[in-house]
C-alpha cells in the first residue's frame, strides 16, 4: 500500500511538472483546455473566438460582395505624375474550406486589360483589418501576380507585382448598392 501511494505521488508530480512545462501554467482547472504551445484557455473563450472570427468573415464578405474598388497604381521607376487608373468590380466573395483562402470573383480593369476571373487568395488579419494576400498566382494570358492589399473602412492600399514589374496601389471602396425590398404579392 505504501508503494502505491509513492507511485501515485511520483506520477502526480511528473504530470503536474509536465503540464506546467508544456503550458507554462501552474495547473489546469475545470473548464480549461490545454492548447499545445499556447497554454490553457477557458472553453468559453474558445467559443467567443470562433464567434468573433465568424463575425469578421461575415463583415468581410458583406464589405466586398458587389463592391467596386476604384483607384490608381504606381509603377516602380516611373514618376508619380504617371499614375494609372484601375478598378475591380467584385461579383462574389466566398470563404474556401482551406484555412485562410477565399475565392473572390472580380472584373479587373487596368490599362487595356479587362477580365472577369475568380481569384483564390489568402486573407490575413491585423486585428480586425483584412489584408488580401496573393503569392505568385498565374492567370493564363495575363501573367504571374503577387500583392498585399490592406482594406480599411472605405479605402484600400498596398503593393503589387506583375511578373518583373511592380508598384503601389490605392483607392476607394464603393459599397454595393442595397437593392430595394419589393413587397410580396397579396393576390
TIKOL-871680 format. One record per residue: residue number from 1; x, y, z of N, C-alpha, C in turn. Coordinates in nm, 2 decimals. Layout:
<sites>
{NUM; {X; Y; Z}; {X; Y; Z}; {X; Y; Z}}
...
</sites>
This chain:
<sites>
{1; {0.08; -0.12; 0.00}; {0.00; 0.00; 0.00}; {0.09; 0.13; 0.00}}
{2; {0.19; 0.13; 0.08}; {0.29; 0.24; 0.08}; {0.35; 0.26; -0.05}}
{3; {0.38; 0.15; -0.12}; {0.44; 0.16; -0.26}; {0.34; 0.23; -0.36}}
{4; {0.21; 0.20; -0.35}; {0.11; 0.25; -0.43}; {0.10; 0.40; -0.41}}
{5; {0.11; 0.45; -0.29}; {0.10; 0.59; -0.26}; {0.22; 0.67; -0.32}}
{6; {0.34; 0.60; -0.30}; {0.46; 0.67; -0.36}; {0.45; 0.67; -0.51}}
{7; {0.41; 0.57; -0.58}; {0.39; 0.56; -0.72}; {0.29; 0.67; -0.77}}
{8; {0.18; 0.68; -0.70}; {0.08; 0.78; -0.73}; {0.14; 0.92; -0.71}}
{9; {0.21; 0.94; -0.60}; {0.27; 1.07; -0.58}; {0.37; 1.11; -0.69}}
{10; {0.45; 1.01; -0.73}; {0.55; 1.04; -0.83}; {0.48; 1.07; -0.96}}
{11; {0.38; 0.99; -1.00}; {0.30; 1.02; -1.12}; {0.24; 1.15; -1.12}}
{12; {0.17; 1.19; -1.01}; {0.11; 1.32; -1.00}; {0.21; 1.43; -1.01}}
{13; {0.32; 1.42; -0.95}; {0.43; 1.52; -0.95}; {0.48; 1.53; -1.10}}
{14; {0.50; 1.42; -1.16}; {0.55; 1.42; -1.30}; {0.45; 1.48; -1.39}}
{15; {0.32; 1.45; -1.37}; {0.21; 1.50; -1.46}; {0.20; 1.65; -1.44}}
{16; {0.21; 1.70; -1.32}; {0.20; 1.85; -1.29}; {0.32; 1.92; -1.35}}
{17; {0.44; 1.87; -1.33}; {0.56; 1.93; -1.39}; {0.55; 1.93; -1.54}}
{18; {0.50; 1.82; -1.60}; {0.49; 1.81; -1.75}; {0.39; 1.91; -1.80}}
{19; {0.27; 1.92; -1.73}; {0.17; 2.02; -1.78}; {0.23; 2.16; -1.76}}
{20; {0.30; 2.19; -1.65}; {0.35; 2.32; -1.63}; {0.45; 2.35; -1.73}}
{21; {0.54; 2.26; -1.77}; {0.64; 2.29; -1.87}; {0.58; 2.30; -2.01}}
{22; {0.48; 2.23; -2.04}; {0.41; 2.24; -2.17}; {0.33; 2.36; -2.18}}
{23; {0.25; 2.39; -2.08}; {0.16; 2.50; -2.09}; {0.21; 2.63; -2.03}}
{24; {0.31; 2.63; -1.95}; {0.35; 2.75; -1.88}; {0.25; 2.79; -1.77}}
{25; {0.16; 2.71; -1.74}; {0.06; 2.74; -1.64}; {0.09; 2.66; -1.51}}
{26; {0.04; 2.70; -1.40}; {0.06; 2.63; -1.27}; {-0.03; 2.50; -1.27}}
{27; {-0.15; 2.51; -1.32}; {-0.24; 2.40; -1.32}; {-0.35; 2.41; -1.42}}
{28; {-0.41; 2.30; -1.45}; {-0.52; 2.31; -1.55}; {-0.65; 2.28; -1.46}}
{29; {-0.74; 2.38; -1.46}; {-0.86; 2.37; -1.38}; {-0.98; 2.32; -1.46}}
{30; {-1.09; 2.30; -1.40}; {-1.21; 2.25; -1.46}; {-1.26; 2.36; -1.56}}
{31; {-1.30; 2.31; -1.68}; {-1.34; 2.41; -1.78}; {-1.24; 2.47; -1.86}}
{32; {-1.11; 2.43; -1.84}; {-1.00; 2.48; -1.92}; {-0.95; 2.38; -2.02}}
{33; {-0.89; 2.42; -2.12}; {-0.84; 2.34; -2.23}; {-0.69; 2.36; -2.25}}
{34; {-0.61; 2.26; -2.26}; {-0.47; 2.27; -2.29}; {-0.45; 2.28; -2.44}}
{35; {-0.39; 2.39; -2.48}; {-0.36; 2.41; -2.62}; {-0.21; 2.40; -2.63}}
{36; {-0.15; 2.29; -2.70}; {-0.01; 2.27; -2.71}; {0.06; 2.40; -2.76}}
{37; {0.16; 2.44; -2.69}; {0.23; 2.56; -2.73}; {0.17; 2.69; -2.70}}
{38; {0.04; 2.69; -2.65}; {-0.03; 2.81; -2.63}; {-0.08; 2.83; -2.48}}
{39; {-0.07; 2.72; -2.40}; {-0.11; 2.73; -2.26}; {-0.26; 2.68; -2.25}}
{40; {-0.32; 2.73; -2.15}; {-0.46; 2.69; -2.13}; {-0.55; 2.81; -2.16}}
{41; {-0.67; 2.78; -2.20}; {-0.77; 2.88; -2.22}; {-0.91; 2.83; -2.17}}
{42; {-0.99; 2.92; -2.13}; {-1.12; 2.88; -2.09}; {-1.20; 2.83; -2.21}}
{43; {-1.28; 2.72; -2.20}; {-1.36; 2.67; -2.31}; {-1.45; 2.78; -2.37}}
{44; {-1.50; 2.87; -2.28}; {-1.59; 2.98; -2.32}; {-1.51; 3.07; -2.41}}
{45; {-1.39; 3.09; -2.38}; {-1.30; 3.18; -2.46}; {-1.29; 3.13; -2.61}}
{46; {-1.27; 3.00; -2.62}; {-1.27; 2.94; -2.75}; {-1.39; 2.96; -2.83}}
{47; {-1.51; 2.95; -2.77}; {-1.63; 2.97; -2.83}; {-1.64; 3.12; -2.87}}
{48; {-1.60; 3.21; -2.79}; {-1.61; 3.35; -2.82}; {-1.51; 3.38; -2.94}}
{49; {-1.40; 3.32; -2.94}; {-1.30; 3.34; -3.05}; {-1.36; 3.29; -3.18}}
{50; {-1.43; 3.18; -3.18}; {-1.49; 3.12; -3.30}; {-1.60; 3.22; -3.35}}
{51; {-1.68; 3.27; -3.26}; {-1.78; 3.36; -3.29}; {-1.72; 3.49; -3.35}}
{52; {-1.62; 3.54; -3.29}; {-1.55; 3.66; -3.34}; {-1.50; 3.65; -3.48}}
{53; {-1.44; 3.53; -3.51}; {-1.39; 3.50; -3.64}; {-1.51; 3.50; -3.74}}
{54; {-1.61; 3.43; -3.70}; {-1.73; 3.42; -3.79}; {-1.79; 3.56; -3.82}}
{55; {-1.79; 3.65; -3.72}; {-1.84; 3.79; -3.74}; {-1.74; 3.86; -3.84}}
{56; {-1.61; 3.85; -3.82}; {-1.51; 3.91; -3.91}; {-1.53; 3.86; -4.05}}
{57; {-1.55; 3.73; -4.07}; {-1.57; 3.68; -4.20}; {-1.70; 3.73; -4.27}}
{58; {-1.81; 3.74; -4.19}; {-1.93; 3.79; -4.24}; {-1.92; 3.93; -4.28}}
{59; {-1.85; 4.01; -4.20}; {-1.83; 4.16; -4.23}; {-1.75; 4.17; -4.36}}
{60; {-1.65; 4.09; -4.37}; {-1.56; 4.10; -4.49}; {-1.64; 4.07; -4.61}}
{61; {-1.71; 3.96; -4.61}; {-1.79; 3.92; -4.72}; {-1.89; 4.03; -4.76}}
{62; {-1.96; 4.09; -4.66}; {-2.06; 4.19; -4.69}; {-1.99; 4.32; -4.75}}
{63; {-1.87; 4.35; -4.70}; {-1.79; 4.47; -4.75}; {-1.76; 4.45; -4.89}}
{64; {-1.72; 4.34; -4.94}; {-1.67; 4.32; -5.07}; {-1.77; 4.27; -5.18}}
{65; {-1.87; 4.20; -5.14}; {-1.97; 4.14; -5.23}; {-2.04; 4.26; -5.30}}
{66; {-2.03; 4.27; -5.43}; {-2.09; 4.37; -5.51}; {-2.02; 4.51; -5.50}}
{67; {-1.91; 4.51; -5.43}; {-1.84; 4.64; -5.42}; {-1.75; 4.67; -5.54}}
{68; {-1.72; 4.80; -5.56}; {-1.63; 4.84; -5.67}; {-1.51; 4.91; -5.60}}
{69; {-1.39; 4.87; -5.63}; {-1.27; 4.93; -5.59}; {-1.21; 5.01; -5.70}}
{70; {-1.20; 5.14; -5.69}; {-1.15; 5.23; -5.79}; {-1.04; 5.31; -5.74}}
{71; {-0.93; 5.32; -5.81}; {-0.81; 5.39; -5.77}; {-0.71; 5.41; -5.87}}
{72; {-0.59; 5.42; -5.82}; {-0.47; 5.43; -5.91}; {-0.36; 5.34; -5.87}}
{73; {-0.26; 5.33; -5.96}; {-0.15; 5.25; -5.92}; {-0.02; 5.31; -5.97}}
{74; {0.09; 5.29; -5.90}; {0.22; 5.34; -5.95}; {0.29; 5.22; -6.01}}
{75; {0.40; 5.26; -6.09}; {0.49; 5.16; -6.15}; {0.63; 5.20; -6.10}}
{76; {0.69; 5.10; -6.03}; {0.83; 5.13; -5.98}; {0.92; 5.19; -6.09}}
{77; {0.99; 5.30; -6.06}; {1.08; 5.36; -6.15}; {1.02; 5.47; -6.24}}
{78; {0.88; 5.48; -6.24}; {0.81; 5.58; -6.32}; {0.77; 5.70; -6.22}}
{79; {0.77; 5.82; -6.28}; {0.73; 5.93; -6.20}; {0.58; 5.92; -6.15}}
{80; {0.56; 5.98; -6.03}; {0.42; 5.97; -5.97}; {0.32; 6.05; -6.06}}
{81; {0.37; 6.14; -6.15}; {0.28; 6.21; -6.24}; {0.22; 6.12; -6.34}}
{82; {0.27; 6.00; -6.35}; {0.22; 5.90; -6.45}; {0.13; 5.79; -6.38}}
{83; {0.05; 5.83; -6.28}; {-0.04; 5.73; -6.22}; {-0.14; 5.68; -6.32}}
{84; {-0.17; 5.55; -6.31}; {-0.27; 5.49; -6.40}; {-0.39; 5.45; -6.32}}
{85; {-0.51; 5.45; -6.39}; {-0.63; 5.41; -6.32}; {-0.65; 5.26; -6.32}}
{86; {-0.72; 5.21; -6.22}; {-0.76; 5.07; -6.21}; {-0.90; 5.06; -6.14}}
{87; {-0.96; 4.95; -6.17}; {-1.09; 4.92; -6.10}; {-1.11; 4.77; -6.09}}
{88; {-1.17; 4.74; -5.98}; {-1.21; 4.60; -5.95}; {-1.35; 4.59; -5.91}}
{89; {-1.43; 4.52; -5.99}; {-1.58; 4.51; -5.96}; {-1.59; 4.37; -5.90}}
{90; {-1.62; 4.36; -5.77}; {-1.63; 4.24; -5.70}; {-1.77; 4.18; -5.72}}
{91; {-1.78; 4.06; -5.79}; {-1.91; 4.00; -5.81}; {-1.95; 3.91; -5.69}}
{92; {-1.85; 3.83; -5.65}; {-1.88; 3.73; -5.55}; {-1.76; 3.71; -5.46}}
{93; {-1.79; 3.68; -5.33}; {-1.68; 3.65; -5.23}; {-1.72; 3.53; -5.15}}
{94; {-1.64; 3.43; -5.16}; {-1.67; 3.30; -5.09}; {-1.55; 3.25; -5.01}}
{95; {-1.57; 3.21; -4.88}; {-1.47; 3.15; -4.80}; {-1.45; 3.01; -4.85}}
{96; {-1.33; 2.97; -4.87}; {-1.30; 2.83; -4.90}; {-1.27; 2.75; -4.78}}
{97; {-1.28; 2.62; -4.79}; {-1.26; 2.53; -4.67}; {-1.11; 2.53; -4.63}}
{98; {-1.02; 2.56; -4.71}; {-0.88; 2.55; -4.68}; {-0.82; 2.68; -4.61}}
{99; {-0.82; 2.67; -4.48}; {-0.75; 2.78; -4.40}; {-0.80; 2.92; -4.42}}
{100; {-0.71; 3.01; -4.47}; {-0.74; 3.15; -4.49}; {-0.78; 3.18; -4.63}}
{101; {-0.80; 3.08; -4.71}; {-0.83; 3.10; -4.85}; {-0.97; 3.14; -4.88}}
{102; {-0.98; 3.24; -4.97}; {-1.11; 3.29; -5.02}; {-1.11; 3.29; -5.17}}
{103; {-1.22; 3.28; -5.23}; {-1.23; 3.30; -5.38}; {-1.31; 3.43; -5.40}}
{104; {-1.24; 3.52; -5.47}; {-1.31; 3.65; -5.50}; {-1.32; 3.66; -5.65}}
{105; {-1.44; 3.66; -5.70}; {-1.47; 3.67; -5.84}; {-1.48; 3.82; -5.87}}
{106; {-1.39; 3.87; -5.96}; {-1.39; 4.01; -5.98}; {-1.36; 4.04; -6.13}}
{107; {-1.42; 4.15; -6.17}; {-1.38; 4.21; -6.30}; {-1.27; 4.30; -6.28}}
{108; {-1.16; 4.28; -6.34}; {-1.03; 4.35; -6.32}; {-1.01; 4.44; -6.44}}
{109; {-1.00; 4.57; -6.43}; {-0.97; 4.66; -6.54}; {-0.85; 4.75; -6.51}}
{110; {-0.75; 4.74; -6.59}; {-0.64; 4.83; -6.59}; {-0.58; 4.84; -6.72}}
{111; {-0.53; 4.95; -6.76}; {-0.47; 4.97; -6.90}; {-0.57; 4.92; -7.00}}
{112; {-0.52; 4.83; -7.09}; {-0.60; 4.77; -7.20}; {-0.66; 4.64; -7.15}}
{113; {-0.64; 4.60; -7.03}; {-0.69; 4.47; -6.98}; {-0.83; 4.48; -6.92}}
{114; {-0.92; 4.38; -6.94}; {-1.05; 4.38; -6.89}; {-1.09; 4.23; -6.88}}
{115; {-1.09; 4.18; -6.76}; {-1.11; 4.03; -6.74}; {-1.19; 4.01; -6.61}}
{116; {-1.28; 3.91; -6.62}; {-1.35; 3.87; -6.50}; {-1.30; 3.73; -6.47}}
{117; {-1.25; 3.71; -6.34}; {-1.19; 3.59; -6.31}; {-1.20; 3.56; -6.16}}
{118; {-1.22; 3.44; -6.12}; {-1.22; 3.41; -5.97}; {-1.07; 3.40; -5.93}}
{119; {-1.04; 3.48; -5.83}; {-0.90; 3.48; -5.78}; {-0.90; 3.42; -5.64}}
{120; {-0.82; 3.31; -5.63}; {-0.81; 3.25; -5.49}; {-0.70; 3.32; -5.42}}
{121; {-0.73; 3.38; -5.30}; {-0.63; 3.45; -5.23}; {-0.65; 3.42; -5.08}}
{122; {-0.54; 3.44; -5.00}; {-0.55; 3.43; -4.86}; {-0.58; 3.57; -4.80}}
{123; {-0.66; 3.56; -4.70}; {-0.70; 3.69; -4.62}; {-0.64; 3.67; -4.48}}
{124; {-0.54; 3.75; -4.45}; {-0.48; 3.75; -4.32}; {-0.54; 3.87; -4.24}}
{125; {-0.53; 3.87; -4.11}; {-0.60; 3.97; -4.03}; {-0.50; 4.04; -3.94}}
{126; {-0.50; 4.17; -3.94}; {-0.42; 4.25; -3.85}; {-0.53; 4.31; -3.75}}
{127; {-0.56; 4.23; -3.65}; {-0.67; 4.27; -3.56}; {-0.80; 4.24; -3.64}}
{128; {-0.87; 4.35; -3.67}; {-1.00; 4.34; -3.74}; {-0.98; 4.39; -3.88}}
{129; {-0.86; 4.42; -3.93}; {-0.83; 4.47; -4.06}; {-0.79; 4.36; -4.15}}
{130; {-0.86; 4.33; -4.26}; {-0.83; 4.23; -4.36}; {-0.71; 4.27; -4.45}}
{131; {-0.62; 4.18; -4.48}; {-0.51; 4.20; -4.57}; {-0.52; 4.09; -4.68}}
{132; {-0.55; 4.13; -4.80}; {-0.55; 4.04; -4.91}; {-0.41; 4.00; -4.95}}
{133; {-0.38; 3.87; -4.96}; {-0.25; 3.82; -4.98}; {-0.25; 3.73; -5.10}}
{134; {-0.17; 3.77; -5.20}; {-0.17; 3.69; -5.32}; {-0.02; 3.66; -5.35}}
{135; {0.01; 3.53; -5.37}; {0.15; 3.49; -5.39}; {0.17; 3.42; -5.52}}
{136; {0.23; 3.48; -5.61}; {0.27; 3.41; -5.74}; {0.16; 3.34; -5.80}}
{137; {0.04; 3.40; -5.82}; {-0.07; 3.34; -5.89}; {-0.06; 3.37; -6.04}}
{138; {-0.06; 3.26; -6.12}; {-0.05; 3.28; -6.26}; {-0.19; 3.28; -6.32}}
{139; {-0.22; 3.38; -6.39}; {-0.35; 3.39; -6.47}; {-0.32; 3.38; -6.61}}
{140; {-0.36; 3.27; -6.68}; {-0.33; 3.24; -6.82}; {-0.36; 3.36; -6.90}}
{141; {-0.27; 3.40; -6.99}; {-0.29; 3.52; -7.08}; {-0.26; 3.65; -7.01}}
{142; {-0.24; 3.66; -6.88}; {-0.21; 3.78; -6.81}; {-0.07; 3.78; -6.75}}
{143; {-0.03; 3.67; -6.69}; {0.10; 3.67; -6.62}; {0.09; 3.62; -6.48}}
{144; {0.19; 3.64; -6.40}; {0.20; 3.60; -6.26}; {0.20; 3.72; -6.17}}
{145; {0.11; 3.71; -6.07}; {0.08; 3.82; -5.98}; {0.11; 3.79; -5.83}}
{146; {0.16; 3.89; -5.76}; {0.17; 3.89; -5.61}; {0.12; 4.02; -5.56}}
{147; {0.06; 4.02; -5.44}; {0.01; 4.15; -5.39}; {-0.01; 4.14; -5.24}}
{148; {-0.01; 4.25; -5.17}; {-0.06; 4.27; -5.03}; {-0.14; 4.39; -5.04}}
{149; {-0.27; 4.38; -5.00}; {-0.36; 4.49; -5.01}; {-0.44; 4.50; -4.87}}
{150; {-0.43; 4.61; -4.81}; {-0.50; 4.64; -4.68}; {-0.63; 4.71; -4.71}}
{151; {-0.74; 4.66; -4.65}; {-0.87; 4.72; -4.67}; {-0.91; 4.78; -4.53}}
{152; {-0.93; 4.91; -4.53}; {-0.97; 4.98; -4.41}; {-1.08; 5.08; -4.44}}
{153; {-1.20; 5.06; -4.37}; {-1.32; 5.14; -4.39}; {-1.35; 5.15; -4.54}}
{154; {-1.34; 5.26; -4.60}; {-1.38; 5.28; -4.74}; {-1.25; 5.30; -4.83}}
{155; {-1.14; 5.25; -4.79}; {-1.01; 5.27; -4.86}; {-0.94; 5.14; -4.87}}
{156; {-0.85; 5.13; -4.98}; {-0.76; 5.02; -4.99}; {-0.62; 5.07; -5.03}}
{157; {-0.52; 5.00; -4.99}; {-0.38; 5.04; -5.03}; {-0.29; 4.92; -5.02}}
{158; {-0.19; 4.92; -5.10}; {-0.10; 4.80; -5.09}; {0.01; 4.81; -5.20}}
{159; {0.07; 4.69; -5.22}; {0.18; 4.67; -5.31}; {0.14; 4.56; -5.41}}
{160; {0.19; 4.57; -5.53}; {0.16; 4.47; -5.63}; {0.28; 4.43; -5.71}}
{161; {0.28; 4.31; -5.77}; {0.39; 4.27; -5.85}; {0.33; 4.19; -5.97}}
{162; {0.36; 4.22; -6.09}; {0.31; 4.15; -6.21}; {0.44; 4.11; -6.29}}
{163; {0.47; 3.99; -6.28}; {0.59; 3.94; -6.34}; {0.71; 4.02; -6.29}}
{164; {0.79; 4.09; -6.37}; {0.90; 4.17; -6.33}; {0.87; 4.31; -6.29}}
{165; {0.75; 4.35; -6.31}; {0.71; 4.49; -6.28}; {0.62; 4.50; -6.15}}
{166; {0.64; 4.60; -6.07}; {0.57; 4.62; -5.95}; {0.54; 4.76; -5.92}}
{167; {0.47; 4.78; -5.81}; {0.44; 4.92; -5.76}; {0.35; 4.92; -5.64}}
{168; {0.28; 5.03; -5.63}; {0.18; 5.05; -5.52}; {0.04; 5.07; -5.58}}
{169; {-0.06; 5.05; -5.50}; {-0.20; 5.07; -5.55}; {-0.27; 5.13; -5.43}}
{170; {-0.37; 5.21; -5.46}; {-0.45; 5.27; -5.36}; {-0.58; 5.32; -5.42}}
{171; {-0.69; 5.33; -5.34}; {-0.81; 5.39; -5.39}; {-0.92; 5.38; -5.29}}
{172; {-1.05; 5.39; -5.34}; {-1.17; 5.39; -5.26}; {-1.25; 5.26; -5.28}}
{173; {-1.32; 5.22; -5.18}; {-1.41; 5.11; -5.19}; {-1.55; 5.16; -5.19}}
{174; {-1.63; 5.14; -5.30}; {-1.76; 5.18; -5.31}; {-1.85; 5.06; -5.28}}
{175; {-1.93; 5.07; -5.17}; {-2.01; 4.96; -5.13}; {-2.12; 4.93; -5.23}}
{176; {-2.16; 4.80; -5.23}; {-2.27; 4.76; -5.32}; {-2.40; 4.84; -5.29}}
{177; {-2.47; 4.88; -5.39}; {-2.60; 4.94; -5.37}; {-2.70; 4.84; -5.31}}
{178; {-2.76; 4.88; -5.20}; {-2.86; 4.79; -5.15}; {-2.98; 4.79; -5.24}}
{179; {-3.03; 4.67; -5.27}; {-3.14; 4.66; -5.36}; {-3.27; 4.68; -5.28}}
{180; {-3.36; 4.76; -5.33}; {-3.48; 4.79; -5.26}; {-3.57; 4.66; -5.24}}
{181; {-3.62; 4.65; -5.13}; {-3.71; 4.53; -5.10}; {-3.84; 4.55; -5.17}}
{182; {-3.89; 4.45; -5.24}; {-4.02; 4.45; -5.30}; {-4.12; 4.38; -5.22}}
{183; {-4.23; 4.44; -5.19}; {-4.34; 4.37; -5.11}; {-4.39; 4.25; -5.19}}
{184; {-4.42; 4.14; -5.11}; {-4.47; 4.02; -5.17}; {-4.61; 4.05; -5.23}}
{185; {-4.64; 3.98; -5.33}; {-4.78; 3.99; -5.39}; {-4.88; 3.95; -5.29}}
{186; {-4.99; 4.02; -5.28}; {-5.10; 3.99; -5.19}; {-5.22; 3.94; -5.26}}
{187; {-5.20; 3.88; -5.38}; {-5.31; 3.82; -5.46}; {-5.39; 3.71; -5.38}}
</sites>
